[in-house]
Amino acid sequence: MERAAIRYANEGVQADRAGARGKAISSYQQAIETLNTLISLYPTYELNKVYIQRIAMYQARIRALKGDGVEDSAVQYPVEPHAGGGQQAQKAELIIKEKPNVKWTDVIGLEDAKTAIREAIVYPTKRPDLFPLGWPKGILLFGPPGCGKTLLAAATASEIEGTFINVDAASIMSRWLGEAEKNVAKIFSQARGTKGAVIVFIDEVDALFGTHSNEVGGEVRVRNQFLQEMDGLSEKGKSSMVYVIAATNKPWELDPPFIRRFQKRILVTLPDLEARVRTFELYTKGLRISPEVDLKQLAALTEYYSPSDIRDVCQAAQLTVVRELFESGKALDPTSRPRDITLDDFKHVISVRKPSVSRETLVSYNAWFQTFKAL
């Protein structure tokens, strides 16, 4: 839903720039509806404050676009969503800064990725004196969606007891916050000013730094500013503890100059059999499952399933027995409990829920990895 909201918002901005008012209004409205749904489903989500601000901005722009006889050149766009909020308000709008509570052991499998990140980030942070030539400041995580790229980045920040800066990519590109390259500069400025090690995490980085045939000035300037900031981390700040971890599901869309700035390029791929067993163990430990359920058998049946897919399988199996309880009319009795989940329940779910990653797509990831890999 987050991705859908960002996509609708970006479509609205592009249509707005092109003067397509109807398309812009429709896209902004879709973004608003998606964010409202997200907020209602997850009322305690940490990004809701940012989403509420986004909704207000899109609503204001819709009202301006619907103004009778108002030309685009006459529209007064808000420069900042927090009028009078100053620098601190702008920075809060751009990023979510936190100390993640994710343990390294929470990341199942991905041993090659863990090893590469230990060498590039964990070891230099703990013993910088052992690295006279410096160390990598840019890590690119790529692979199918739902395989743990965000979790891996958060666990890295936790391992080095660092601050995790999760960048709101939509805010960077929003013209309502001023020129996009200034937003990038503010993010890196705050990262450099934060005490201790810092992980700047940018998800779906291809949306910001991919190759596009119809770029406008903002996209070009933000890319150039980002590349300058990355060069500054690598050349001028060899002892700096600021690291940039970028994640993408579409590595083939990235610009070559952007790829070069990331000394480590790591494929975060689908789990193997052992990792799938451990993933089933993780997601079934809070469920009541029948003793007959063999998690190794389930793991064998879910080849090409991502960890996110496996979570969905377990959730769907739980929903099956809950639905039966409601249909029986006993659910309103607080003492009633769903029956145990059986092996057949899992098998049925697997038969109707195919993996979200195709074999052809996996071949594309492996081909890109063989071309650009840097572990």
C-alpha positions as CSV (number, residue, x, y, z in Angstrom):
1,M,0.0,0.0,0.0
2,E,2.9,2.3,0.7
3,R,4.3,1.7,-2.7
4,A,0.9,2.2,-4.3
5,A,0.5,5.6,-2.6
6,I,4.0,6.7,-3.7
7,R,3.2,5.6,-7.2
8,Y,-0.1,7.5,-7.3
9,A,1.6,10.6,-5.8
10,N,4.4,10.5,-8.4
11,E,1.9,10.1,-11.2
12,G,0.0,13.1,-9.8
13,V,3.1,15.3,-9.7
14,Q,4.1,14.3,-13.3
15,A,0.6,15.0,-14.6
16,D,0.5,18.3,-12.6
17,R,3.8,19.4,-14.3
18,A,2.4,18.5,-17.7
19,G,-0.7,20.5,-17.2
20,A,-3.0,17.5,-17.2
21,R,-5.3,18.6,-14.4
22,G,-7.8,15.8,-14.6
23,K,-5.2,13.1,-14.4
24,A,-3.4,15.0,-11.6
25,I,-6.5,15.3,-9.5
26,S,-7.4,11.6,-10.0
27,S,-3.9,10.5,-9.0
28,Y,-3.7,12.7,-6.0
29,Q,-7.1,11.4,-4.9
30,Q,-6.0,7.8,-5.3
31,A,-2.9,8.6,-3.1
32,I,-5.1,10.1,-0.5
33,E,-7.5,7.1,-0.4
34,T,-4.6,4.7,-0.2
35,L,-2.9,6.5,2.7
36,N,-6.2,6.9,4.5
37,T,-6.8,3.1,4.2
38,L,-3.2,2.5,5.5
39,I,-3.7,4.7,8.5
40,S,-7.0,3.1,9.4
41,L,-5.6,-0.4,9.1
42,Y,-2.4,0.4,11.1
43,P,-3.3,3.3,13.5
44,T,0.0,3.0,15.4
45,Y,2.3,2.9,12.4
46,E,5.3,5.2,12.9
47,L,4.9,6.8,9.5
48,N,1.3,7.9,10.0
49,K,2.3,11.4,11.0
50,V,4.1,11.8,7.7
51,Y,1.2,10.3,5.8
52,I,-1.3,12.7,7.4
53,Q,0.9,15.6,6.3
54,R,1.0,14.2,2.8
55,I,-2.8,13.9,2.6
56,A,-3.2,17.5,3.6
57,M,-0.8,18.6,0.9
58,Y,-2.5,16.6,-1.8
59,Q,-5.9,17.9,-0.7
60,A,-4.7,21.4,-0.9
61,R,-3.3,20.9,-4.4
62,I,-6.6,19.3,-5.5
63,R,-8.4,22.4,-4.3
64,A,-6.0,24.6,-6.2
65,L,-6.4,22.6,-9.4
66,K,-10.2,22.7,-9.1
67,G,-10.1,26.5,-8.9
68,D,-12.3,28.1,-11.6
69,G,-10.2,29.9,-14.2
70,V,-7.0,29.6,-12.2
71,E,-3.9,29.2,-14.4
72,D,-1.0,27.0,-13.2
73,S,1.3,30.0,-13.2
74,A,-1.0,31.8,-10.7
75,V,-1.3,28.9,-8.2
76,Q,0.5,29.5,-4.9
77,Y,2.2,26.3,-4.0
78,P,3.2,25.8,-0.4
79,V,6.9,25.8,-0.1
80,E,6.8,23.8,3.2
81,P,4.0,21.6,4.5
82,H,4.8,22.9,8.0
83,A,4.4,26.6,7.7
84,G,6.7,28.3,10.2
85,G,8.1,25.0,11.3
86,G,11.6,25.9,10.3
87,Q,14.5,23.5,9.6
88,Q,13.6,20.9,12.2
89,A,10.1,20.5,10.7
90,Q,11.5,20.1,7.2
91,K,13.9,17.4,8.3
92,A,11.3,15.5,10.2
93,E,9.2,15.5,7.1
94,L,12.0,14.1,5.0
95,I,13.2,11.2,7.1
96,I,12.2,8.8,9.8
97,K,15.1,8.4,12.3
98,E,15.1,5.6,14.8
99,K,17.2,3.1,16.7
100,P,15.9,-0.2,15.3
101,N,15.0,-3.1,17.5
102,V,16.0,-5.8,15.0
103,K,18.6,-8.4,15.9
104,W,21.1,-9.9,13.5
105,T,19.6,-13.4,14.3
106,D,16.2,-12.2,13.1
107,V,17.5,-12.3,9.5
108,I,17.0,-15.9,8.4
109,G,19.5,-17.2,5.8
110,L,21.2,-14.6,3.5
111,E,24.7,-15.7,4.8
112,D,26.5,-14.2,1.8
113,A,24.8,-10.9,2.3
114,K,25.5,-10.9,6.0
115,T,29.2,-11.7,5.4
116,A,29.6,-8.9,2.9
117,I,27.9,-6.4,5.2
118,R,30.0,-7.4,8.2
119,E,33.1,-6.8,6.1
120,A,31.9,-3.4,4.8
121,I,30.2,-1.9,7.8
122,V,30.4,-3.9,11.0
123,Y,34.1,-4.6,11.2
124,P,35.2,-1.0,10.2
125,T,32.8,0.4,12.7
126,K,34.3,-1.7,15.5
127,R,38.0,-1.4,14.5
128,P,38.5,1.5,12.0
129,D,42.3,1.4,12.7
130,L,42.5,-1.9,10.7
131,F,41.4,-0.2,7.5
132,P,44.1,2.2,6.3
133,L,42.5,2.4,2.8
134,G,39.1,3.2,4.2
135,W,36.0,1.0,3.7
136,P,32.9,0.9,1.5
137,K,30.3,3.5,2.2
138,G,27.7,2.4,-0.3
139,I,25.8,-0.9,-0.2
140,L,23.3,-1.9,-2.9
141,L,20.8,-4.6,-1.9
142,F,18.9,-5.9,-4.9
143,G,16.6,-8.9,-5.5
144,P,13.0,-10.0,-5.5
145,P,10.5,-8.2,-3.3
146,G,9.8,-9.6,0.2
147,C,13.2,-11.3,0.7
148,G,14.4,-9.1,3.6
149,K,16.3,-6.2,2.2
150,T,14.8,-3.7,4.6
151,L,15.2,-6.1,7.5
152,L,18.8,-6.7,6.7
153,A,19.5,-2.9,6.6
154,A,17.8,-2.4,10.0
155,A,19.6,-5.3,11.5
156,T,22.9,-3.8,10.4
157,A,22.1,-0.6,12.2
158,S,21.2,-2.5,15.3
159,E,24.4,-4.6,15.1
160,I,26.6,-1.5,15.1
161,E,24.4,0.3,17.6
162,G,23.8,3.0,15.0
163,T,21.0,5.3,14.0
164,F,18.7,4.1,11.2
165,I,17.6,6.9,8.8
166,N,14.7,5.6,6.6
167,V,14.4,8.1,3.8
168,D,10.9,9.1,2.6
169,A,11.7,9.1,-1.1
170,A,8.4,10.8,-2.0
171,S,9.4,13.8,0.1
172,I,12.7,14.1,-1.6
173,M,11.1,14.5,-5.0
174,S,8.2,16.7,-3.9
175,R,8.4,20.1,-5.3
176,W,6.3,21.4,-2.4
177,L,9.4,21.1,-0.2
178,G,11.5,23.2,-2.5
179,E,14.3,22.0,-4.8
180,A,14.8,18.2,-4.6
181,E,18.6,18.5,-4.4
182,K,18.4,20.6,-1.3
183,N,16.4,17.8,0.4
184,V,19.2,15.3,-0.4
185,A,21.7,17.7,1.1
186,K,19.7,18.0,4.3
187,I,19.5,14.3,4.7
188,F,23.2,13.8,4.4
189,S,23.9,16.9,6.6
190,Q,21.8,15.4,9.4
191,A,23.4,12.0,9.0
192,R,26.9,13.5,9.3
193,G,25.7,15.5,12.3
194,T,24.3,12.5,14.1
195,K,26.5,11.0,16.9
196,G,27.9,7.5,16.2
197,A,27.4,5.3,13.2
198,V,24.5,6.0,10.9
199,I,22.7,3.9,8.2
200,V,20.9,5.9,5.6
201,F,18.4,3.5,4.0
202,I,16.7,4.3,0.7
203,D,14.2,1.8,-0.4
204,E,13.0,1.5,-4.1
205,V,16.0,3.6,-5.1
206,D,15.3,3.0,-8.8
207,A,12.3,5.4,-8.5
208,L,14.8,8.2,-7.7
209,F,18.0,7.2,-9.5
210,G,16.9,5.0,-12.4
211,T,17.3,5.8,-16.1
212,H,14.3,7.7,-17.5
213,S,13.7,8.9,-21.0
214,N,11.4,11.8,-20.0
215,E,13.3,13.3,-17.0
216,V,12.7,16.8,-15.9
217,G,15.1,19.2,-14.1
218,G,14.3,18.0,-10.6
219,E,15.2,14.4,-11.3
220,V,18.5,15.4,-12.9
221,R,19.5,17.7,-10.1
222,V,18.6,15.3,-7.3
223,R,20.7,12.5,-9.0
224,N,23.7,14.8,-9.3
225,Q,23.4,16.0,-5.7
226,F,23.2,12.4,-4.5
227,L,26.3,11.4,-6.5
228,Q,28.2,14.3,-5.0
229,E,27.2,13.4,-1.5
230,M,28.3,9.8,-2.1
231,D,31.6,11.0,-3.5
232,G,32.0,13.2,-0.4
233,L,31.5,10.2,1.9
234,S,34.0,8.1,0.0
235,E,36.8,10.7,-0.6
236,K,36.6,13.4,2.0
237,G,35.3,11.4,4.9
238,K,37.3,8.2,5.0
239,S,36.8,7.9,8.7
240,S,33.1,8.8,8.5
241,M,30.7,6.3,10.0
242,V,27.9,7.3,7.7
243,Y,26.8,4.4,5.4
244,V,24.2,4.4,2.6
245,I,22.2,1.2,2.0
246,A,20.0,1.4,-1.0
247,A,17.5,-1.3,-2.0
248,T,15.8,-2.0,-5.3
249,N,13.7,-4.7,-7.0
250,K,14.8,-3.4,-10.4
251,P,18.6,-3.1,-10.5
252,W,18.6,-3.1,-14.3
253,E,17.0,0.3,-14.3
254,L,19.8,2.0,-12.3
255,D,22.1,4.5,-13.9
256,P,25.7,3.3,-14.4
257,P,27.2,6.2,-12.4
258,F,24.9,5.3,-9.5
259,I,26.0,1.7,-9.6
260,R,29.7,2.7,-9.5
261,R,29.2,4.6,-6.2
262,F,28.1,1.4,-4.5
263,Q,31.2,-0.7,-3.8
264,K,29.1,-3.6,-2.5
265,R,26.3,-4.9,-4.7
266,I,24.6,-7.8,-3.0
267,L,21.9,-10.1,-4.3
268,V,19.2,-10.7,-1.6
269,T,17.5,-13.7,-3.1
270,L,14.9,-16.3,-2.3
271,P,15.5,-18.6,0.7
272,D,16.9,-22.1,0.3
273,L,15.2,-25.2,1.8
274,E,16.8,-24.7,5.2
275,A,15.9,-21.1,5.4
276,R,12.3,-21.8,4.4
277,V,12.1,-24.3,7.2
278,R,13.3,-21.7,9.7
279,T,10.9,-19.1,8.2
280,F,8.0,-21.5,8.7
281,E,9.2,-22.0,12.3
282,L,9.2,-18.2,12.8
283,Y,5.7,-17.6,11.5
284,T,4.0,-20.7,13.0
285,K,5.4,-20.4,16.5
286,G,2.3,-18.3,17.6
287,L,-0.2,-20.6,15.9
288,R,-1.9,-23.7,17.0
289,I,-0.8,-26.3,14.5
290,S,-1.5,-30.0,14.5
291,P,1.4,-32.4,15.5
292,E,1.1,-33.9,12.0
293,V,2.4,-30.8,10.3
294,D,5.9,-31.3,9.0
295,L,7.5,-28.0,8.4
296,K,10.2,-29.6,6.3
297,Q,7.5,-30.9,4.0
298,L,6.0,-27.4,3.7
299,A,9.4,-26.0,3.0
300,A,9.8,-28.5,0.1
301,L,6.4,-27.5,-1.3
302,T,7.3,-23.8,-1.3
303,E,10.3,-23.6,-3.6
304,Y,10.5,-20.1,-5.2
305,Y,8.4,-18.6,-2.3
306,S,9.8,-15.5,-0.6
307,P,9.8,-15.0,3.2
308,S,6.9,-12.6,2.6
309,D,5.0,-15.3,0.6
310,I,5.6,-17.9,3.4
311,R,4.2,-15.4,5.9
312,D,1.1,-15.0,3.7
313,V,0.7,-18.8,3.5
314,C,0.8,-19.1,7.3
315,Q,-1.6,-16.2,7.7
316,A,-4.0,-17.7,5.2
317,A,-4.0,-21.0,7.0
318,Q,-4.8,-19.3,10.2
319,L,-7.7,-17.4,8.5
320,T,-9.1,-20.7,7.3
321,V,-9.7,-22.1,10.8
322,V,-10.9,-18.7,12.1
323,R,-13.4,-18.5,9.3
324,E,-14.7,-21.9,10.2
325,L,-15.1,-20.8,13.8
326,F,-17.2,-17.8,12.7
327,E,-19.3,-19.8,10.3
328,S,-20.0,-22.3,13.0
329,G,-21.6,-19.5,15.1
330,K,-19.4,-20.2,18.1
331,A,-16.9,-17.3,17.6
332,L,-18.9,-15.0,19.9
333,D,-18.3,-17.3,22.8
334,P,-15.0,-16.0,24.4
335,T,-14.0,-19.5,25.5
336,S,-14.2,-20.9,21.9
337,R,-11.0,-21.5,20.0
338,P,-10.3,-22.4,16.4
339,R,-9.2,-26.0,15.7
340,D,-5.6,-26.8,15.1
341,I,-4.2,-26.0,11.6
342,T,-3.6,-29.2,9.7
343,L,-1.2,-30.2,7.0
344,D,-4.1,-30.3,4.5
345,D,-4.9,-26.7,5.4
346,F,-1.4,-25.6,4.5
347,K,-1.4,-27.7,1.3
348,H,-4.7,-26.2,0.2
349,V,-3.4,-22.6,0.8
350,I,-0.2,-23.4,-1.1
351,S,-2.2,-24.8,-4.0
352,V,-4.1,-21.6,-4.5
353,R,-1.3,-19.1,-3.5
354,K,1.5,-19.2,-6.0
355,P,4.9,-17.6,-5.4
356,S,5.2,-13.8,-6.2
357,V,8.5,-14.3,-8.0
358,S,8.6,-16.2,-11.3
359,R,11.5,-18.3,-12.4
360,E,12.1,-16.0,-15.3
361,T,12.4,-13.0,-13.0
362,L,14.9,-14.9,-10.8
363,V,17.0,-15.6,-13.9
364,S,17.1,-11.8,-14.6
365,Y,18.4,-11.1,-11.1
366,N,21.1,-13.7,-11.4
367,A,22.2,-12.4,-14.8
368,W,22.5,-8.8,-13.4
369,F,24.4,-10.2,-10.4
370,Q,26.9,-12.0,-12.6
371,T,27.5,-8.7,-14.5
372,F,27.7,-6.3,-11.6
373,K,28.3,-8.4,-8.5
374,A,30.6,-6.9,-5.8
375,L,30.6,-8.9,-2.6
